[in-house]
Amino acid sequence: MQRLRSILRRSIFLQRARFWPLAAIYAVLTRFTRVRTNRTLFLSDSREGFSGNFAFLRDEVLRQAPRAEVIGAFKPRMRARRPLKDLLRLPWLLATAQTIVLDDFYPVIYGCRIRPESRLLQVWHAAGAFKRVGYSREKLPGGPPPGSIIHRNYTDATVSSEAIRHDYAEAFGITLSRVKALGVPRTDAFFDEGLVTRTAREVRDRYGIPDAKRIALYAPTFRGNGQITATFDYDSIDWGALTRDLGDDWVVMVKMHPFVKSLAVARPDVRNVIDVTTDREITQLLMAADVLVTDYSSTIFEYALLRRPIVFFCPDLESYTAERDFYYPFERYLSAGLLVRDAAQLAPAISAAKFEASEESFHEYFMSACDGHASERVTREIILNPRHSGTPADAAPGGNSPAPTRASGHMRYRLLVAHLARVLLNVAYLPLRMLPRSRKVLMISREHSSVPEDFVDLEAAIRRADATVRVVILVRMVPPGILAKAGYAFHMLAQLYHVATSRVLVVDTYAMVASLLRHGSGLTIVQIWHALGAFKKFGLSILDHAEGRDARLAKAMRMHEGYDFVLASAEDARTPFAEALGVPRGKVVVAPLPRVDRMLDPVRARTIREHIYASHPHLRGKTVAVFAPTFRLDGQVTVDVADLARALDEIGVHLVVKLHPLMPIDFGTGIDMAPGFSTQEMLQVADMFITDYSSALYEASLLGVPGYFLAPDLEEYMASRDFYLDYRNDLPGPIVEDVLSLAAAIAAGQATKEATRAFAQHWVQIPEESSSAHTPCADTIATLVLRHIGR
């Protein structure tokens, strides 16, 4: 039997085949069922019910959403048979749950491709980063074989501190952005002093331990590769000698790991020791203990929250390191306690153990995200937060859709749809091409839900220059859902008619009618990309990157083909725009967007400020920081916004958060989002601008608003997206990785208006020759458009 398990474990084919029926049923159900937005599913193969992190999260879910549907499917251990009821209902529950929560290894689910609307959240049962797990054990005994499928489909994972996010990303084989430092839910209990005191009393009463006696809790981990092969050397301690040497002042409690036998079962002859292994959760026992004795158990991280002494008893340190190893040198963990290698020295070490102030650094590094509110954050930001990750069909290549148009598993189908769309559009367009073209300019956008200001100002500039030219503006975002897309098809018919009868087509993102159609002569297509400057890479520059489009599908959709002119904001932006939009550099014209005129108009600026203060009077007289994070495909923000608001408030700065329209996150009443005004408008009252990778940087620079760059995932973002400029050296303000460093930089005034304006002058070059001193950018573009209208 052991040999069969070993073969199964090494075979990727058998791993997949073992749970193929469930994965297949799940895949079918996702095609015909909808996600129930109030359903949360908790799954475990190593606990009998809601306990630990699960209990805290269940209670918090029901507190925040009393009508939520919370379902649990459990079995006490890996070897136990799954109840027939769970076998029958599990695929249905998986397919219809908004959030699926795990706290340990759960092999049944790893063969499933999680649907885009659902979350698969791993709230790992261990805090900190101690012994290696998952893919961190590759090439070590018990590590996953090459090509393993375990863990990789998590959409989210939570950890106990910012510093160890990369350790868990490695362990689970997922990207760093999926790992959030939101804390460990069950540690919330350690921050309730009254609860700690009551719980310690309850434990003493339950086991008959008088107040005069001190408690030494021995809680070691198991040896072996996992639940099935777990072992422990019960004779590594002389139990009689330990209790005798400690004397009457001490009581020894022993909690073995759930994977191995309890001390009472393995060594029934041991006396004067209280076996508490049947207590499923260790949290209550930690609250009662005066000293924790362990070897390589992650309980050290939770116990550190109590600021009590720890003794490491590690007689097999060398062999354990060779077989399992640690994320950091073992000496790093000894900052939390004392190491004992000889069992004879264990009793003196326990008696002498005391908490040292130097151990605070250990807590800060490994547990800084645990503050008593972890359950609240995990529930609000992940469990009850819908995953805005639409299907690739939600938008054509080139625009801001909730998911990349990248094919994975359905490429033939998607390519067929793309080619069919090309044929049908051109067939519908063919008779319309016989219509005469008039002196008409057509502007199309699917980037916005309403007419963008750039189109409004460009239309006004065209009409000022030549009132006889007709301007038609068609703006509509591609909606999700089959029926809604059918309605959008009628909108495209209107696009086809106006394209066929116009002389100039202006677009601000990828447009199918611009790139898919064969236009013939008589039409000039101008791309005025919706973002200023050349910051993060986009379009053709990032095909087949993590945040880019699939190159095969992009080719089928003729992504960014057919442009006669492309506008860029500065000379140094011409080459990046040529690369991103697939045109020769000679077709890229320096002409900043019309919004630049609007932003620099002092009359408009004063009017906007008056409107903002009228709607949000609390902003008047305050030092305001506008935080505008970039749009991300997972719809998330990598920074804890509540922590950011608190840190800035402590230095007298008021935070206003402005998100991309496709990131509809509600941070609650404690976060000011200044509704009713855009990011660009809020910059008119901002004293500083904070972002990670948003191109709103250029608008802020135009206004001389000092910029700060909070980039906790810079390395990962560079790998998945990258930049046209040198992020570390070309930005006009300090770059920091965490909230505290940002607050310190702001307090020191490290960003300056001078550096910001110099950056703007380089990347946004306003035309000097124009028919109007007030609208030079719009007039320059209007002149280019009218040049191709003809008479």
Long-range contacts (C-beta under 8 A, 24 or more apart in sequence): 5-228, 9-145, 10-145, 11-145, 12-145, 12-147, 12-148, 12-149, 15-107, 15-110, 15-111, 15-148, 15-149, 15-150, 16-111, 16-149, 18-107, 18-111, 19-107, 19-108, 19-110, 19-111, 20-111, 22-90, 22-91, 22-108, 22-111, 22-112, 23-111, 23-112, 23-113, 25-91, 26-91, 26-94, 26-95, 26-112, 27-112, 27-113, 29-91, 29-92, 29-94, 29-95, 29-96, 30-95, 30-115, 33-92, 33-95, 33-96, 34-96, 35-96, 35-97, 35-98, 35-115, 35-117, 35-118, 36-69, 36-96, 36-97, 36-98, 37-98, 37-386, 38-65, 38-67, 38-68, 38-69, 38-98, 39-68, 39-69, 39-71, 39-93, 39-96, 39-97, 39-98, 39-99, 40-68, 40-69, 40-70, 40-71, 40-97, 40-98, 40-99, 40-100, 40-101, 40-383, 40-384, 41-71, 41-72, 41-73, 41-93, 41-94, 41-97, 41-99, 41-100, 41-101, 42-70, 42-71, 42-72, 42-73, 42-74, 42-101, 43-72, 43-73, 43-74, 43-100, 43-101, 43-102, 43-106, 43-108, 43-109, 44-72, 44-73, 44-74, 44-75, 44-102, 44-103, 44-104, 44-106, 45-74, 45-75, 45-77, 45-78, 45-80, 45-104, 45-105, 45-106, 45-107, 45-108, 46-76, 46-77, 46-78, 46-104, 46-227, 46-258, 47-74, 47-76, 47-103, 47-280, 48-74, 48-75, 48-76, 48-280, 49-74, 51-280, 51-281, 52-103, 52-125, 52-186, 52-280, 52-281, 52-283, 53-103, 53-123, 53-125, 53-184, 53-185, 53-186, 54-101, 54-103, 55-186, 56-185, 56-186, 56-188, 56-189, 56-374, 56-375, 57-101, 57-123, 57-185, 57-375, 57-378, 57-379, 57-383, 59-375, 60-185, 60-375, 60-376, 60-378, 60-379, 61-379, 61-383, 61-384, 64-376, 64-379, 64-380, 64-384, 65-384, 68-384, 71-97, 77-227, 77-258, 78-226, 78-227, 78-228, 79-227, 79-228, 98-386, 98-387, 99-382, 99-383, 99-384, 101-383, 102-154, 105-150, 105-226, 105-227, 107-150, 109-153, 110-149, 110-150, 110-151, 110-152, 110-153, 111-149, 112-153, 113-153, 113-409, 114-153, 114-155, 116-387, 116-389, 116-390, 116-391, 116-403, 117-386, 117-387, 117-389, 118-155, 118-387, 119-155, 119-156, 119-382, 119-383, 119-387, 120-153, 120-154, 120-155, 120-156, 121-154, 121-155, 121-156, 121-157, 121-158, 121-378, 121-382, 121-383, 122-151, 122-154, 122-156, 122-157, 122-158, 122-172, 123-157, 123-158, 123-184, 123-185, 123-378, 124-157, 124-158, 124-159, 124-168, 126-298, 126-301, 127-160, 127-184, 127-187, 127-298, 127-301, 127-302, 127-366, 127-367, 127-370, 128-160, 128-161, 128-164, 128-298, 128-300, 128-301, 128-366, 128-367, 129-159, 129-164, 129-167, 129-168, 129-327, 129-328, 129-366, 130-296, 130-297, 130-298, 130-300, 130-301, 130-326, 130-327, 130-333, 131-221, 131-296, 131-298, 131-324, 131-325, 131-326, 131-327, 132-171, 132-324, 132-325, 132-326, 132-327, 133-171, 134-170, 134-171, 134-172, 134-173, 135-170, 135-171, 135-172, 135-173, 136-167, 136-170, 136-171, 136-327, 137-324, 137-325, 140-323, 140-324, 140-325, 141-225, 141-323, 141-324, 142-224, 142-225, 142-226, 142-229, 142-323, 142-324, 154-178, 155-387, 155-634, 156-180, 156-382, 158-182, 158-183, 158-184, 158-374, 158-378, 158-382, 159-184, 159-369, 160-184, 160-187, 160-301, 160-366, 160-367, 160-368, 160-369, 160-370, 161-364, 161-365, 161-366, 161-367, 161-368, 161-369, 161-370, 162-368, 162-369, 162-712, 162-738, 163-365, 163-366, 163-368, 164-327, 164-365, 164-366, 167-327, 175-546, 175-716, 175-720, 176-713, 176-715, 176-716, 177-632, 177-634, 177-636, 177-638, 177-713, 177-716, 177-717, 178-634, 180-381, 180-382, 180-636, 180-638, 181-368, 181-369, 181-640, 182-369, 182-374, 182-377, 182-378, 182-381, 182-382, 182-640, 183-369, 183-370, 183-371, 183-373, 183-374, 183-377, 183-378, 184-302, 184-369, 184-370, 184-374, 185-374, 185-375, 185-378, 186-281, 186-283, 186-302, 187-302, 187-305, 187-367, 187-370, 187-372, 187-374, 188-370, 188-372, 188-373, 188-374, 188-375, 189-283, 189-287, 190-283, 190-287, 190-302, 190-305, 190-306, 190-370, 190-372, 191-305, 191-371, 191-372, 192-372, 195-287, 196-287, 196-306, 199-284, 199-287, 199-288, 200-287, 200-288, 202-284, 203-284, 203-285, 203-287, 203-288, 204-288, 207-253, 207-274, 207-276, 209-251, 209-274, 209-288, 212-249, 213-248, 213-249, 213-250, 213-251, 214-249, 214-250, 214-251, 214-290, 214-291, 215-250, 215-251, 215-253, 215-288, 215-289, 215-290, 215-291, 216-246, 216-250, 216-251, 216-252, 216-253, 216-289, 216-290, 216-291, 216-293, 216-350, 217-253, 217-254, 217-255, 217-285, 217-286, 217-288, 217-289, 217-291, 217-292, 217-293, 218-252, 218-253, 218-254, 218-255, 218-293, 218-294, 218-313, 219-254, 219-255, 219-256, 219-282, 219-285, 219-292, 219-293, 219-294, 219-297, 219-299, 220-256, 220-257, 220-294, 220-295, 220-296, 220-297, 220-313, 221-257, 221-294, 221-295, 221-296, 221-297, 221-298, 222-257, 222-259, 222-260, 223-316, 223-320, 224-259, 226-259, 227-259, 230-257, 230-259, 230-260, 231-260, 232-256, 232-257, 232-260, 232-261, 232-266, 233-316, 234-263, 234-266, 234-267, 235-267, 236-313, 236-315, 236-316, 236-343, 237-313, 237-343, 237-346, 238-343, 238-344, 239-267, 239-270, 239-271, 239-272, 239-273, 240-270, 240-271, 240-272, 241-343, 241-344, 241-347, 242-343, 242-346, 242-347, 243-271, 243-272, 243-273, 245-347, 245-348, 246-347, 246-350, 246-351, 250-350, 250-351, 253-285, 253-289, 255-279, 255-282, 255-285, 257-297, 291-350, 291-353, 292-337, 293-346, 293-350, 295-320, 296-320, 296-324, 296-326, 300-333, 300-336, 300-337, 301-366, 301-367, 304-336, 304-359, 304-362, 304-363, 304-366, 304-367, 305-363, 305-367, 305-370, 307-355, 307-359, 308-355, 309-337, 309-338, 309-353, 309-354, 309-355, 310-336, 310-337, 310-338, 310-353, 311-337, 311-338, 311-340, 311-346, 311-349, 311-350, 311-353, 312-337, 312-338, 312-339, 312-340, 313-340, 313-343, 313-346, 314-339, 314-340, 314-341, 315-341, 315-342, 315-343, 317-341, 333-362, 335-359, 335-361, 335-362, 336-362, 377-640, 377-642, 380-668, 381-636, 385-665, 387-634, 387-635, 388-634, 388-635, 388-662, 388-663, 388-664, 389-633, 389-634, 389-635, 390-480, 391-480, 392-553, 393-417, 393-485, 394-478, 394-480, 395-446, 395-478, 396-478, 396-510, 396-512, 396-557, 397-510, 397-549, 397-553, 397-554, 397-557, 397-559, 398-509, 398-510, 398-539, 398-549, 398-559, 398-560, 399-446, 399-447, 399-478, 399-509, 399-510, 400-447, 400-509, 400-631, 400-660, 400-662, 401-478, 401-662, 402-633, 402-635, 402-662, 403-633, 404-547, 404-548, 404-549, 404-550, 404-633, 405-549, 405-550, 405-553, 405-554, 405-557, 406-544, 406-548, 406-549, 406-550, 406-553, 407-550, 407-552, 407-553, 411-550, 411-552, 411-553, 414-553, 414-556, 415-552, 415-553, 415-556, 418-553, 418-556, 418-557, 419-556, 421-512, 421-516, 421-557, 422-516, 422-556, 422-557, 422-558, 425-492, 425-496, 425-512, 425-513, 425-516, 425-517, 426-516, 426-517, 426-518, 428-493, 428-496, 429-496, 429-499, 429-500, 429-517, 429-518, 432-496, 432-497, 432-499, 432-500, 432-501, 433-500, 433-519, 433-520, 435-497, 435-500, 435-501, 436-501, 437-500, 437-501, 437-502, 437-503, 437-522, 437-523, 438-470, 438-501, 438-502, 438-503, 439-468, 439-469, 439-470, 439-503, 439-789, 439-790, 439-791, 440-469, 440-470, 440-471, 440-472, 440-498, 440-501, 440-502, 440-503, 440-504, 441-469, 441-470, 441-471, 441-472, 441-502, 441-503, 441-504, 441-505, 441-506, 441-785, 441-789, 442-472, 442-473, 442-474, 442-498, 442-499, 442-502, 442-504, 442-505, 442-506, 443-471, 443-472, 443-473, 443-474, 443-475, 443-505, 443-506, 443-507, 444-474, 444-475, 444-495, 444-505, 444-506, 444-507, 444-511, 444-513, 444-514, 445-474, 445-475, 445-507, 445-508, 445-509, 445-511, 445-530, 446-475, 446-476, 446-477, 446-478, 446-509, 446-511, 447-477, 447-508, 447-509, 447-530, 448-475, 448-477, 448-530, 449-475, 449-476, 449-477, 449-661, 450-475, 451-475, 452-508, 452-530, 453-594, 453-595, 453-598, 454-508, 454-528, 454-530, 454-593, 454-594, 454-595, 455-506, 455-508, 457-594, 457-595, 457-597, 457-598, 457-775, 457-778, 458-506, 458-528, 458-594, 458-778, 458-781, 458-782, 458-785, 460-775, 460-778, 461-594, 461-775, 461-778, 461-779, 461-781, 461-782, 462-782, 462-785, 462-786, 464-772, 464-779, 464-782, 465-771, 465-779, 465-782, 465-783, 465-786, 466-786, 466-789, 469-786, 469-789, 472-498, 472-502, 474-498, 499-523, 503-788, 503-789, 503-790, 504-785, 504-788, 504-789, 506-785, 510-539, 510-559, 510-560, 512-557, 514-562, 514-563, 515-557, 515-558, 515-559, 515-560, 515-561, 515-562, 516-557, 516-558, 517-562, 519-562, 524-564, 524-565, 524-788, 525-562, 525-563, 525-564, 525-565, 526-563, 526-564, 526-565, 526-566, 526-567, 526-781, 526-784, 526-785, 527-560, 527-563, 527-565, 527-566, 527-567, 527-581, 528-567, 528-593, 528-781, 529-566, 529-567, 529-568, 529-577, 529-580, 529-581, 530-593, 531-695, 532-569, 532-592, 532-593, 532-595, 532-596, 532-695, 532-698, 532-699, 532-763, 532-764, 533-569, 533-570, 533-573, 533-695, 533-697, 533-698, 533-763, 533-764, 534-568, 534-569, 534-570, 534-572, 534-573, 534-576, 534-577, 534-724, 534-725, 534-763, 535-693, 535-694, 535-695, 535-697, 535-698, 535-723, 535-724, 535-725, 536-630, 536-693, 536-695, 536-717, 536-721, 536-722, 536-723, 536-724, 537-576, 537-580, 537-721, 537-722, 537-723, 537-724, 538-580, 539-580, 539-581, 539-582, 540-579, 540-580, 540-581, 540-582, 541-576, 541-579, 541-580, 541-724, 542-721, 542-722, 545-720, 545-721, 545-722, 546-719, 546-720, 546-721, 547-633, 547-720, 547-721, 548-721, 563-587, 564-788, 565-589, 565-784, 567-591, 567-592, 567-593, 567-781, 569-593, 569-596, 569-698, 569-763, 569-764, 569-765, 570-762, 570-763, 570-764, 570-765, 571-765, 572-762, 572-763, 573-724, 573-763, 576-724, 589-784, 590-765, 590-767, 591-767, 591-777, 591-780, 591-781, 591-784, 592-764, 592-765, 592-766, 592-767, 592-777, 593-777, 594-775, 594-777, 594-778, 594-781, 595-680, 595-699, 595-777, 596-702, 596-764, 596-766, 596-777, 597-774, 597-775, 597-776, 597-777, 597-778, 599-680, 599-683, 599-684, 599-699, 599-702, 599-703, 600-702, 600-703, 600-766, 601-774, 605-684, 608-677, 608-681, 608-684, 609-684, 609-685, 611-677, 612-674, 612-677, 612-681, 612-682, 612-684, 612-685, 613-685, 615-674, 615-676, 615-677, 616-672, 616-674, 618-672, 619-654, 619-656, 619-674, 619-685, 622-654, 623-652, 623-653, 623-654, 623-687, 623-688, 624-653, 624-654, 624-656, 624-682, 624-685, 624-686, 624-687, 624-688, 625-653, 625-654, 625-655, 625-656, 625-686, 625-687, 625-688, 625-689, 625-690, 625-746, 626-656, 626-658, 626-679, 626-682, 626-683, 626-686, 626-688, 626-689, 626-690, 626-700, 626-705, 627-655, 627-656, 627-657, 627-658, 627-690, 627-691, 627-710, 628-657, 628-658, 628-659, 628-679, 628-689, 628-690, 628-691, 628-694, 628-696, 629-659, 629-660, 629-663, 629-691, 629-692, 629-693, 629-694, 630-660, 630-691, 630-692, 630-693, 630-694, 630-695, 631-660, 631-662, 631-663, 631-694, 632-663, 635-662, 635-663, 635-665, 636-663, 636-665, 637-663, 637-665, 638-692, 638-712, 638-713, 639-692, 639-710, 639-712, 639-739, 640-739, 641-667, 641-671, 642-667, 642-668, 642-670, 642-671, 643-739, 644-710, 644-739, 644-742, 645-670, 645-671, 645-672, 647-739, 647-740, 647-742, 647-743, 648-743, 648-746, 650-743, 651-743, 651-746, 651-747, 653-687, 653-688, 653-746, 656-682, 656-686, 658-682, 660-694, 688-746, 688-751, 690-742, 692-717, 693-717, 693-721, 693-723, 697-731, 698-760, 698-763, 698-764, 700-756, 701-732, 701-756, 701-757, 701-759, 701-760, 701-763, 701-764, 702-760, 702-764, 704-753, 704-756, 704-757, 704-760, 705-753, 705-756, 706-732, 706-733, 706-751, 706-752, 706-753, 706-755, 706-756, 707-731, 707-732, 707-733, 707-751, 707-756, 708-733, 708-734, 708-736, 708-742, 708-745, 708-746, 708-750, 708-751, 709-733, 709-734, 709-735, 709-736, 710-736, 710-737, 710-738, 710-739, 710-742, 711-735, 711-736, 711-737, 712-737, 712-738, 730-759, 731-759, 732-756, 732-758, 732-759
